[in-house]
Amino acid sequence: MENIIEVHELTKQFGKFTAVNHISFAVRKGEIFGFLGANGAGKTTAMRMLCGLSHPTSGNGQVAGYDINRQPELIKKHIGYMSQKFSLYDDLTITENIRLFAGIYGMKSVEIKEKSTALLTKLEIEKHRNTLVGALPLGWKQKLAFSVAVFHRPKVVFLDEPTGGVDPATRRQFWEMIYEAAEEGITIFVTTHYMDEAEYCNRVSIMVDGEIKALDTPAQLKETYNAPSMDGVFRALAKTAKRGE
Amino acid sequence: MGTVTVENLKKSFGKVQAIAGISFETVAGEIFGIIGADGAGKSTLLQILVTLLTPSGGSGTILGYDIFKDYRKIRTLVGYMPERFSLYPDLTVEENLQFFTKLFNVRQSSEDLSLNTFARQLIPFKNRRAGKLSGGMKQKLALSCALVHNPQLLILDEPTRGVDPISRTEFWQKLISLRDSGKTIIVTTSYMDEANLCDRIAFCDQGRFLLTDSPQSIINKEKEPIYAIRGSNMFRLLQTVRQWERTKACYTFGDTLHLRIDKGYSTDELLHFLKNSGCPDVSIQAIKANIEDCFMQLVNNPEKAETTIN
Protein backbone atom coordinates (compact mmCIF):
# COMPACT_ATOMS: atom_id res chain seq x y z
CA MET A 1 0.00 0.00 0.00
CA GLU A 2 1.19 3.48 -0.88
CA ASN A 3 2.42 5.68 1.96
CA ILE A 4 1.49 9.34 1.92
CA ILE A 5 3.69 10.21 4.90
CA GLU A 6 6.93 8.43 5.70
CA VAL A 7 9.47 9.68 8.22
CA HIS A 8 12.70 8.21 9.60
CA GLU A 9 14.32 9.25 12.85
CA LEU A 10 12.73 12.70 12.67
CA THR A 11 14.11 14.88 15.48
CA LYS A 12 13.70 18.45 16.63
CA GLN A 13 15.82 20.05 19.29
CA PHE A 14 15.38 23.46 20.86
CA GLY A 15 18.69 24.13 22.57
CA LYS A 16 19.19 21.21 24.97
CA PHE A 17 15.54 20.23 24.86
CA THR A 18 14.60 17.42 22.49
CA ALA A 19 10.97 18.12 21.62
CA VAL A 20 10.70 15.30 19.09
CA ASN A 21 13.04 12.38 19.57
CA HIS A 22 13.83 10.16 16.55
CA ILE A 23 10.32 9.29 15.44
CA SER A 24 9.79 6.93 12.51
CA PHE A 25 6.39 6.01 11.11
CA ALA A 26 4.30 5.88 7.96
CA VAL A 27 0.75 6.91 7.13
CA ARG A 28 -1.03 5.03 4.34
CA LYS A 29 -2.94 6.64 1.55
CA GLY A 30 -6.63 7.13 2.39
CA GLU A 31 -6.44 6.26 6.07
CA ILE A 32 -7.62 8.27 9.05
CA PHE A 33 -4.55 8.52 11.24
CA GLY A 34 -4.95 9.71 14.83
CA PHE A 35 -1.89 11.43 16.30
CA LEU A 36 -2.33 11.43 20.07
CA GLY A 37 -0.27 12.57 23.02
CA ALA A 38 -0.54 14.56 26.23
CA ASN A 39 -0.07 18.34 26.24
CA GLY A 40 3.64 18.92 25.76
CA ALA A 41 4.45 15.45 24.36
CA GLY A 42 5.73 16.95 21.09
CA LYS A 43 2.72 16.53 18.79
CA THR A 44 2.59 20.11 17.54
CA THR A 45 6.34 20.25 16.89
CA ALA A 46 6.18 16.96 14.97
CA MET A 47 3.20 18.15 12.99
CA ARG A 48 4.91 21.44 12.11
CA MET A 49 7.81 19.49 10.62
CA LEU A 50 5.44 17.30 8.61
CA CYS A 51 3.70 20.40 7.23
CA GLY A 52 6.95 22.02 6.11
CA LEU A 53 6.69 24.76 8.73
CA SER A 54 9.67 23.72 10.83
CA HIS A 55 13.02 22.33 9.75
CA PRO A 56 14.02 19.06 11.44
CA THR A 57 17.27 19.03 13.45
CA SER A 58 17.92 15.58 12.01
CA GLY A 59 16.13 12.76 10.29
CA ASN A 60 14.29 12.73 7.02
CA GLY A 61 11.05 11.87 5.34
CA GLN A 62 8.47 12.52 2.70
CA VAL A 63 5.00 14.02 2.82
CA ALA A 64 2.69 13.87 -0.21
CA GLY A 65 5.68 12.84 -2.30
CA TYR A 66 7.97 15.71 -1.31
CA ASP A 67 11.08 15.75 0.83
CA ILE A 68 10.72 17.30 4.29
CA ASN A 69 14.25 18.72 4.31
CA ARG A 70 14.54 19.90 0.74
CA GLN A 71 11.00 20.67 -0.45
CA PRO A 72 9.03 22.19 2.42
CA GLU A 73 7.43 24.78 0.11
CA LEU A 74 6.09 22.05 -2.16
CA ILE A 75 4.73 20.18 0.85
CA LYS A 76 2.81 23.27 1.97
CA LYS A 77 1.28 23.56 -1.47
CA HIS A 78 0.10 19.98 -1.62
CA ILE A 79 -1.42 19.48 1.81
CA GLY A 80 -4.44 20.90 3.59
CA TYR A 81 -4.28 22.27 7.13
CA MET A 82 -6.82 23.21 9.75
CA SER A 83 -6.42 23.98 13.41
CA GLN A 84 -8.76 24.96 16.17
CA LYS A 85 -6.89 28.21 16.72
CA PHE A 86 -6.46 29.36 13.16
CA SER A 87 -8.50 28.40 10.19
CA LEU A 88 -10.54 31.17 8.60
CA TYR A 89 -10.55 34.96 8.67
CA ASP A 90 -13.38 36.25 10.84
CA ASP A 91 -13.60 39.59 9.06
CA LEU A 92 -13.97 38.10 5.60
CA THR A 93 -17.22 36.63 4.30
CA ILE A 94 -17.70 32.93 3.59
CA THR A 95 -17.12 33.41 -0.15
CA GLU A 96 -14.12 35.66 0.42
CA ASN A 97 -12.49 33.07 2.66
CA ILE A 98 -13.00 30.31 0.11
CA ARG A 99 -11.61 32.52 -2.67
CA LEU A 100 -8.61 33.57 -0.62
CA PHE A 101 -7.51 30.08 0.38
CA ALA A 102 -8.28 28.51 -2.99
CA GLY A 103 -6.27 31.33 -4.62
CA ILE A 104 -3.33 30.71 -2.30
CA TYR A 105 -3.36 27.07 -3.36
CA GLY A 106 -3.27 28.19 -7.00
CA MET A 107 -6.77 27.23 -8.12
CA LYS A 108 -8.23 28.97 -11.19
CA SER A 109 -11.05 31.52 -10.79
CA VAL A 110 -13.51 29.54 -12.88
CA GLU A 111 -12.89 26.40 -10.89
CA ILE A 112 -13.16 28.28 -7.60
CA LYS A 113 -16.51 29.73 -8.64
CA GLU A 114 -17.97 26.40 -9.69
CA LYS A 115 -16.76 24.49 -6.69
CA SER A 116 -17.78 27.25 -4.24
CA THR A 117 -21.37 27.05 -5.39
CA ALA A 118 -21.35 23.28 -5.02
CA LEU A 119 -19.81 23.53 -1.56
CA LEU A 120 -22.23 26.18 -0.31
CA THR A 121 -25.14 24.06 -1.51
CA LYS A 122 -23.77 20.97 0.18
CA LEU A 123 -23.25 22.80 3.48
CA GLU A 124 -26.67 24.45 3.09
CA ILE A 125 -25.25 27.93 3.59
CA GLU A 126 -25.92 29.57 0.18
CA LYS A 127 -28.06 32.18 1.89
CA HIS A 128 -25.16 33.18 4.12
CA ARG A 129 -22.48 33.35 1.44
CA ASN A 130 -21.93 37.05 2.14
CA THR A 131 -22.01 36.72 5.93
CA LEU A 132 -18.81 37.45 7.82
CA VAL A 133 -17.30 34.23 9.13
CA GLY A 134 -16.92 35.82 12.58
CA ALA A 135 -20.71 35.93 12.87
CA LEU A 136 -21.18 32.20 12.27
CA PRO A 137 -21.77 29.67 15.06
CA LEU A 138 -18.61 27.73 15.93
CA GLY A 139 -20.00 24.47 14.57
CA TRP A 140 -20.60 26.00 11.14
CA LYS A 141 -17.22 27.68 11.15
CA GLN A 142 -15.53 24.38 11.80
CA LYS A 143 -17.35 22.58 9.01
CA LEU A 144 -16.52 25.43 6.66
CA ALA A 145 -12.89 25.47 7.79
CA PHE A 146 -12.59 21.76 7.05
CA SER A 147 -14.23 22.18 3.64
CA VAL A 148 -11.81 25.00 2.84
CA ALA A 149 -8.85 22.88 3.98
CA VAL A 150 -9.76 20.15 1.46
CA PHE A 151 -11.12 22.49 -1.23
CA HIS A 152 -8.02 22.15 -3.40
CA ARG A 153 -8.22 18.34 -3.11
CA PRO A 154 -4.95 17.83 -1.21
CA LYS A 155 -3.59 14.31 -0.89
CA VAL A 156 -3.45 14.69 2.86
CA VAL A 157 -5.06 17.08 5.32
CA PHE A 158 -3.63 17.88 8.75
CA LEU A 159 -6.21 18.62 11.44
CA ASP A 160 -4.81 20.01 14.68
CA GLU A 161 -7.43 19.54 17.41
CA PRO A 162 -10.21 20.44 15.02
CA THR A 163 -13.01 19.72 17.50
CA GLY A 164 -11.68 21.41 20.68
CA GLY A 165 -14.55 22.93 22.64
CA VAL A 166 -17.19 21.57 20.27
CA ASP A 167 -20.34 19.92 21.64
CA PRO A 168 -20.92 16.17 21.16
CA ALA A 169 -23.53 16.53 18.43
CA THR A 170 -21.50 18.97 16.33
CA ARG A 171 -18.34 16.88 16.81
CA ARG A 172 -20.14 13.89 15.32
CA GLN A 173 -21.27 15.87 12.28
CA PHE A 174 -17.70 17.01 11.87
CA TRP A 175 -16.42 13.44 11.99
CA GLU A 176 -18.90 12.39 9.34
CA MET A 177 -17.28 14.99 7.08
CA ILE A 178 -13.89 13.47 7.90
CA TYR A 179 -15.16 9.98 7.00
CA GLU A 180 -16.58 11.30 3.74
CA ALA A 181 -13.29 12.96 2.78
CA ALA A 182 -11.43 9.75 3.61
CA GLU A 183 -13.81 7.74 1.41
CA GLU A 184 -12.95 10.13 -1.41
CA GLY A 185 -9.31 9.21 -0.95
CA ILE A 186 -8.00 12.13 1.11
CA THR A 187 -5.65 10.97 3.85
CA ILE A 188 -6.55 12.40 7.26
CA PHE A 189 -3.92 13.18 9.91
CA VAL A 190 -5.71 14.34 13.04
CA THR A 191 -4.90 15.22 16.65
CA THR A 192 -7.56 15.18 19.35
CA HIS A 193 -8.02 15.06 23.10
CA TYR A 194 -11.40 13.34 22.79
CA MET A 195 -10.70 9.65 23.23
CA ASP A 196 -13.98 8.59 21.59
CA GLU A 197 -12.61 10.26 18.45
CA ALA A 198 -9.47 8.14 18.68
CA GLU A 199 -11.77 5.13 18.21
CA TYR A 200 -12.93 6.58 14.88
CA CYS A 201 -9.40 6.44 13.43
CA ASN A 202 -8.07 3.55 11.34
CA ARG A 203 -4.77 3.70 13.20
CA VAL A 204 -3.55 5.72 16.13
CA SER A 205 -0.10 6.70 17.39
CA ILE A 206 0.56 7.87 20.93
CA MET A 207 3.46 10.19 21.70
CA VAL A 208 5.10 10.32 25.11
CA ASP A 209 8.07 12.58 25.88
CA GLY A 210 8.84 13.23 22.22
CA GLU A 211 8.74 9.58 21.17
CA ILE A 212 6.06 7.47 19.52
CA LYS A 213 5.37 4.85 22.17
CA ALA A 214 2.57 2.99 20.42
CA LEU A 215 1.12 2.77 16.92
CA ASP A 216 -1.67 0.42 15.86
CA THR A 217 -5.38 0.08 15.22
CA PRO A 218 -7.58 1.10 18.16
CA ALA A 219 -8.77 -2.51 18.53
CA GLN A 220 -5.21 -3.86 18.64
CA LEU A 221 -4.05 -1.15 21.08
CA LYS A 222 -6.91 -1.96 23.45
CA GLU A 223 -5.94 -5.60 23.35
CA THR A 224 -2.23 -4.91 23.85
CA TYR A 225 -2.83 -2.62 26.81
CA ASN A 226 -5.73 -4.67 28.10
CA ALA A 227 -7.93 -1.60 28.26
CA PRO A 228 -11.68 -1.36 27.57
CA SER A 229 -11.35 1.93 25.69
CA MET A 230 -8.80 4.20 24.04
CA ASP A 231 -9.02 6.38 27.12
CA GLY A 232 -7.54 3.51 29.10
CA VAL A 233 -4.78 2.96 26.52
CA PHE A 234 -3.93 6.66 26.54
CA ARG A 235 -3.73 6.83 30.32
CA ALA A 236 -1.59 3.69 30.55
CA LEU A 237 0.96 5.22 28.17
CA ALA A 238 0.80 8.89 29.15
CA LYS A 239 1.35 8.18 32.83
CA THR A 240 4.80 6.80 31.96
CA ALA A 241 5.82 10.36 30.94
CA LYS A 242 8.89 11.63 32.75
CA ARG A 243 9.29 15.12 31.46
CA GLY A 244 6.92 17.82 32.76
CA GLU A 245 4.63 19.81 30.55
CA MET B 1 -30.75 32.63 49.31
CA GLY B 2 -28.68 30.89 46.65
CA THR B 3 -25.12 31.76 45.75
CA VAL B 4 -26.43 32.80 42.37
CA THR B 5 -30.09 33.62 41.84
CA VAL B 6 -31.27 34.85 38.47
CA GLU B 7 -34.80 35.43 37.28
CA ASN B 8 -35.89 35.65 33.64
CA LEU B 9 -32.51 36.90 32.47
CA LYS B 10 -32.42 38.24 28.91
CA LYS B 11 -29.73 39.59 26.64
CA SER B 12 -30.03 40.81 23.07
CA PHE B 13 -27.36 41.96 20.68
CA GLY B 14 -29.25 43.99 18.09
CA LYS B 15 -31.85 41.63 16.69
CA VAL B 16 -30.17 38.53 18.07
CA GLN B 17 -31.55 37.28 21.35
CA ALA B 18 -28.64 35.44 22.96
CA ILE B 19 -30.35 34.84 26.30
CA ALA B 20 -34.10 34.41 26.08
CA GLY B 21 -35.23 34.22 29.69
CA ILE B 22 -33.08 32.10 32.00
CA SER B 23 -33.94 31.51 35.65
CA PHE B 24 -31.97 29.37 38.07
CA GLU B 25 -30.45 29.26 41.50
CA THR B 26 -27.29 27.59 42.72
CA VAL B 27 -26.68 26.49 46.28
CA ALA B 28 -23.42 26.85 48.18
CA GLY B 29 -21.04 23.98 47.60
CA GLU B 30 -22.30 22.62 44.31
CA ILE B 31 -20.79 22.19 40.89
CA PHE B 32 -23.36 23.50 38.45
CA GLY B 33 -22.54 22.52 34.86
CA ILE B 34 -23.93 24.19 31.77
CA ILE B 35 -23.88 22.18 28.56
CA GLY B 36 -25.29 22.92 25.13
CA ALA B 37 -24.47 23.37 21.48
CA ASP B 38 -22.21 26.14 20.26
CA GLY B 39 -24.02 29.44 20.16
CA ALA B 40 -26.59 28.32 22.74
CA GLY B 41 -25.76 31.32 24.94
CA LYS B 42 -23.55 29.69 27.57
CA SER B 43 -20.66 32.17 27.43
CA THR B 44 -22.98 35.17 27.29
CA LEU B 45 -24.74 33.93 30.41
CA LEU B 46 -21.44 33.56 32.29
CA GLN B 47 -20.37 37.04 31.19
CA ILE B 48 -23.58 38.44 32.67
CA LEU B 49 -22.98 36.58 35.94
CA VAL B 50 -19.52 38.11 36.30
CA THR B 51 -20.95 41.55 35.34
CA LEU B 52 -18.94 41.90 32.12
CA LEU B 53 -22.25 42.25 30.28
CA THR B 54 -25.38 44.03 31.44
CA PRO B 55 -28.53 41.99 30.84
CA SER B 56 -31.27 43.47 28.65
CA GLY B 57 -33.88 42.27 31.11
CA GLY B 58 -34.55 40.21 34.19
CA SER B 59 -32.92 40.35 37.60
CA GLY B 60 -30.35 38.54 39.65
CA THR B 61 -28.06 38.47 42.63
CA ILE B 62 -24.57 37.06 43.02
CA LEU B 63 -23.59 36.22 46.62
CA GLY B 64 -26.43 38.53 47.66
CA TYR B 65 -25.38 41.48 45.48
CA ASP B 66 -27.46 42.88 42.65
CA ILE B 67 -26.05 42.25 39.17
CA PHE B 68 -27.14 45.72 37.95
CA LYS B 69 -26.21 47.92 40.88
CA ASP B 70 -23.42 46.13 42.72
CA TYR B 71 -21.18 45.11 39.84
CA ARG B 72 -18.06 46.59 41.44
CA LYS B 73 -18.56 44.51 44.56
CA ILE B 74 -19.39 41.36 42.63
CA ARG B 75 -16.16 41.62 40.64
CA THR B 76 -14.09 41.48 43.81
CA LEU B 77 -15.91 38.38 45.04
CA VAL B 78 -16.03 36.10 42.04
CA GLY B 79 -13.25 34.02 40.47
CA TYR B 80 -13.59 33.91 36.69
CA MET B 81 -11.84 31.99 33.94
CA PRO B 82 -12.95 33.25 30.53
CA GLU B 83 -13.15 31.01 27.50
CA ARG B 84 -9.93 32.30 26.02
CA PHE B 85 -6.60 32.21 27.81
CA SER B 86 -6.77 35.25 30.04
CA LEU B 87 -3.28 35.60 31.46
CA TYR B 88 -0.36 37.69 30.30
CA PRO B 89 1.68 35.47 27.97
CA ASP B 90 4.85 37.55 28.38
CA LEU B 91 4.79 37.49 32.16
CA THR B 92 6.14 34.44 33.98
CA VAL B 93 3.99 32.05 35.97
CA GLU B 94 5.04 33.76 39.19
CA GLU B 95 4.51 37.28 37.81
CA ASN B 96 1.02 36.41 36.66
CA LEU B 97 0.16 35.11 40.12
CA GLN B 98 1.63 38.25 41.73
CA PHE B 99 -0.25 40.48 39.33
CA PHE B 100 -3.62 38.97 40.18
CA THR B 101 -2.76 38.96 43.87
CA LYS B 102 -2.12 42.70 43.74
CA LEU B 103 -5.18 43.33 41.62
CA PHE B 104 -7.36 41.77 44.29
CA ASN B 105 -5.46 43.42 47.16
CA VAL B 106 -4.48 40.11 48.69
CA ARG B 107 -1.69 40.05 51.25
CA GLN B 108 0.03 36.80 50.58
CA SER B 109 3.41 35.69 49.40
CA SER B 110 3.50 33.86 46.12
CA GLU B 111 4.71 30.78 47.97
CA ASP B 112 1.52 30.59 50.01
CA LEU B 113 -0.38 31.13 46.83
CA SER B 114 0.99 28.26 44.91
CA LEU B 115 0.57 26.05 47.94
CA ASN B 116 -3.08 26.93 47.85
CA THR B 117 -3.44 25.94 44.25
CA PHE B 118 -1.56 23.56 42.02
CA ALA B 119 1.51 23.85 44.21
CA ARG B 120 3.75 21.00 43.23
CA GLN B 121 3.07 21.30 39.55
CA LEU B 122 3.48 25.04 39.14
CA ILE B 123 6.56 25.67 41.27
CA PRO B 124 9.08 24.15 38.83
CA PHE B 125 7.70 26.41 36.11
CA LYS B 126 7.51 29.63 38.07
CA ASN B 127 10.05 31.40 35.87
CA ARG B 128 8.57 30.26 32.59
CA ARG B 129 6.53 32.72 30.56
CA ALA B 130 2.83 31.87 30.66
CA GLY B 131 2.64 31.93 26.86
CA LYS B 132 5.21 29.11 26.70
CA LEU B 133 3.26 26.72 28.93
CA SER B 134 1.46 23.75 27.41
CA GLY B 135 -2.33 23.71 27.26
CA GLY B 136 -2.92 21.81 30.48
CA MET B 137 -0.50 23.90 32.50
CA LYS B 138 -1.92 27.17 31.19
CA GLN B 139 -5.35 26.19 32.43
CA LYS B 140 -3.99 25.20 35.85
CA LEU B 141 -2.29 28.58 36.11
CA ALA B 142 -5.45 30.38 34.99
CA LEU B 143 -7.43 28.59 37.68
CA SER B 144 -4.77 29.43 40.25
CA CYS B 145 -5.02 33.11 39.28
CA ALA B 146 -8.82 32.98 39.53
CA LEU B 147 -8.39 31.63 43.07
CA VAL B 148 -5.92 34.18 44.51
CA HIS B 149 -8.58 36.10 46.43
CA ASN B 150 -10.22 32.93 47.77
CA PRO B 151 -13.58 33.55 46.08
CA GLN B 152 -16.68 31.69 47.26
CA LEU B 153 -17.97 31.51 43.70
CA LEU B 154 -16.01 30.32 40.69
CA ILE B 155 -17.26 30.85 37.16
CA LEU B 156 -15.32 28.82 34.59
CA ASP B 157 -15.95 28.99 30.86
CA GLU B 158 -14.73 25.79 29.21
CA PRO B 159 -11.68 25.54 31.43
CA THR B 160 -10.50 22.22 29.98
CA ARG B 161 -10.69 23.01 26.30
CA GLY B 162 -7.62 21.61 24.54
CA VAL B 163 -6.46 19.82 27.68
CA ASP B 164 -5.39 16.16 27.56
CA PRO B 165 -7.32 13.47 29.49
CA ILE B 166 -4.80 13.16 32.34
CA SER B 167 -4.61 16.91 32.99
CA ARG B 168 -8.40 17.09 32.77
CA THR B 169 -8.70 14.49 35.51
CA GLU B 170 -6.31 16.49 37.69
CA PHE B 171 -8.20 19.71 36.96
CA TRP B 172 -11.50 18.14 37.97
CA GLN B 173 -10.04 16.60 41.11
CA LYS B 174 -9.13 20.15 42.04
CA LEU B 175 -12.63 21.42 41.25
CA ILE B 176 -14.16 18.67 43.38
CA SER B 177 -11.92 19.48 46.34
CA LEU B 178 -12.83 23.18 45.98
CA ARG B 179 -16.49 22.19 45.94
CA ASP B 180 -16.00 20.06 49.03
CA SER B 181 -14.46 23.04 50.80
CA GLY B 182 -17.76 24.86 50.27
CA LYS B 183 -17.17 26.83 47.11
CA THR B 184 -19.80 27.07 44.40
CA ILE B 185 -18.63 26.38 40.87
CA ILE B 186 -20.46 27.20 37.67
CA VAL B 187 -18.74 25.59 34.71
CA THR B 188 -19.37 25.05 31.00
CA THR B 189 -17.96 22.03 29.22
CA SER B 190 -18.19 20.10 25.99
CA TYR B 191 -16.89 16.90 27.62
CA MET B 192 -19.72 14.67 28.74
CA ASP B 193 -17.52 12.81 31.23
CA GLU B 194 -17.13 16.17 33.00
CA ALA B 195 -20.88 16.82 32.84
CA ASN B 196 -21.26 13.56 34.74
CA LEU B 197 -19.09 14.93 37.56
CA CYS B 198 -21.36 17.94 38.15
CA ASP B 199 -23.90 17.94 40.96
CA ARG B 200 -26.45 19.42 38.60
CA ILE B 201 -26.36 20.24 34.92
CA ALA B 202 -28.43 22.66 32.90
CA PHE B 203 -28.96 21.97 29.25
CA CYS B 204 -28.85 25.27 27.37
CA ASP B 205 -30.44 25.67 23.94
CA GLN B 206 -31.10 28.90 22.05
CA GLY B 207 -30.71 31.07 25.11
CA ARG B 208 -32.92 28.95 27.36
CA PHE B 209 -32.41 26.23 29.94
CA LEU B 210 -34.40 23.27 28.67
CA LEU B 211 -33.60 21.04 31.58
CA THR B 212 -31.89 21.36 34.94
CA ASP B 213 -31.23 18.27 37.03
CA SER B 214 -28.59 15.94 38.42
CA PRO B 215 -26.88 13.78 35.77
CA GLN B 216 -28.28 10.64 37.38
CA SER B 217 -31.88 11.91 37.33
CA ILE B 218 -31.53 12.93 33.70
CA ILE B 219 -30.30 9.45 32.85
CA ASN B 220 -33.02 7.80 34.94
CA LYS B 221 -35.73 9.72 33.12
CA GLU B 222 -34.54 8.21 29.87
CA LYS B 223 -37.02 5.40 29.29
CA GLU B 224 -36.46 4.69 25.61
CA PRO B 225 -34.22 1.71 24.84
CA ILE B 226 -30.81 2.37 23.31
CA TYR B 227 -28.86 -0.17 21.33
CA ALA B 228 -25.14 -0.47 20.70
CA ILE B 229 -24.18 -1.79 17.27
CA ARG B 230 -20.83 -3.30 16.42
CA GLY B 231 -19.49 -4.23 13.02
CA SER B 232 -16.77 -3.55 10.52
CA ASN B 233 -16.55 -0.41 8.38
CA MET B 234 -18.44 1.76 10.83
CA PHE B 235 -19.08 4.66 8.48
CA ARG B 236 -20.78 2.45 5.93
CA LEU B 237 -22.72 0.72 8.71
CA LEU B 238 -23.85 4.10 10.07
CA GLN B 239 -25.15 5.18 6.68
CA THR B 240 -26.93 1.87 6.17
CA VAL B 241 -28.58 1.83 9.61
CA ARG B 242 -29.88 5.34 8.95
CA GLN B 243 -31.60 4.05 5.82
CA TRP B 244 -33.74 1.63 7.82
CA GLU B 245 -37.17 3.20 8.08
CA ARG B 246 -37.54 2.42 11.79
CA THR B 247 -34.33 4.18 12.79
CA LYS B 248 -35.11 7.26 14.86
CA ALA B 249 -31.50 8.22 15.52
CA CYS B 250 -28.15 6.59 14.92
CA TYR B 251 -24.79 8.10 15.76
CA THR B 252 -21.20 7.08 16.36
CA PHE B 253 -20.17 6.27 19.91
CA GLY B 254 -16.52 5.33 20.33
CA ASP B 255 -16.08 1.92 18.70
CA THR B 256 -19.86 1.36 18.44
CA LEU B 257 -22.92 3.04 16.98
CA HIS B 258 -25.82 4.00 19.24
CA LEU B 259 -29.34 3.56 17.98
CA ARG B 260 -32.89 4.55 18.90
CA ILE B 261 -35.76 2.92 17.03
CA ASP B 262 -39.50 3.40 16.67
CA LYS B 263 -41.63 1.83 19.39
CA GLY B 264 -42.86 -1.68 18.77
CA TYR B 265 -40.07 -2.78 16.45
CA SER B 266 -37.28 -5.18 17.18
CA THR B 267 -33.64 -5.11 16.28
CA ASP B 268 -34.04 -8.55 14.64
CA GLU B 269 -35.71 -6.72 11.79
CA LEU B 270 -32.75 -4.38 11.60
CA LEU B 271 -30.31 -7.30 11.50
CA HIS B 272 -32.29 -8.73 8.64
CA PHE B 273 -32.27 -5.38 6.85
CA LEU B 274 -28.52 -5.01 7.34
CA LYS B 275 -27.83 -8.48 6.04
CA ASN B 276 -29.79 -7.69 2.87
CA SER B 277 -27.96 -4.38 2.53
CA GLY B 278 -24.52 -5.92 2.50
CA CYS B 279 -23.65 -5.49 6.19
CA PRO B 280 -23.39 -9.00 7.66
CA ASP B 281 -21.59 -9.83 10.92
CA VAL B 282 -23.22 -7.10 12.95
CA SER B 283 -24.04 -7.44 16.63
CA ILE B 284 -26.69 -5.42 18.42
CA GLN B 285 -27.00 -5.15 22.17
CA ALA B 286 -29.47 -3.25 24.37
CA ILE B 287 -27.64 -0.86 26.71
CA LYS B 288 -28.40 1.75 29.33
CA ALA B 289 -28.39 5.34 28.15
CA ASN B 290 -25.60 7.56 29.42
CA ILE B 291 -25.47 11.33 29.71
CA GLU B 292 -24.15 11.73 26.18
CA ASP B 293 -27.12 9.80 24.76
CA CYS B 294 -29.42 12.16 26.64
CA PHE B 295 -27.51 15.12 25.22
CA MET B 296 -27.83 13.80 21.67
CA GLN B 297 -31.55 13.31 22.18
CA LEU B 298 -32.03 16.84 23.54
CA VAL B 299 -29.97 18.51 20.82
CA ASN B 300 -31.92 16.79 18.09
CA ASN B 301 -35.33 17.08 19.75
CA PRO B 302 -35.31 20.13 22.02
CA GLU B 303 -39.13 20.03 22.22
CA LYS B 304 -38.87 16.71 24.12
CA ALA B 305 -37.42 18.51 27.10
CA GLU B 306 -40.53 20.63 27.58
CA THR B 307 -42.32 17.81 29.38
CA THR B 308 -39.57 17.54 31.97
CA ILE B 309 -38.83 21.24 32.32
CA ASN B 310 -38.64 22.33 35.91
Interface residues (C-beta under 8 A of the other chain):
Chain A: G37 A38 N39 G40 Q84 P137 L138 G139 E161 G164 G165 V166 D167 P168 A169 T170 R171 R172 W175 E176 Y179 E183 H193 Y194 M195 D196 E199 Y200 P218 A219 S229 M230 D231 F234 R235 A238 K239 G244 E245
Chain B: I35 G36 A37 D38 G39 E83 Q121 P124 F125 L133 S134 G135 G136 M137 E158 R161 G162 V163 D164 P165 I166 S167 R168 S190 Y191 M192 M234 F235 L238 Y251 T252 F253 G254 D255 E292 F295 M296 V299 N300
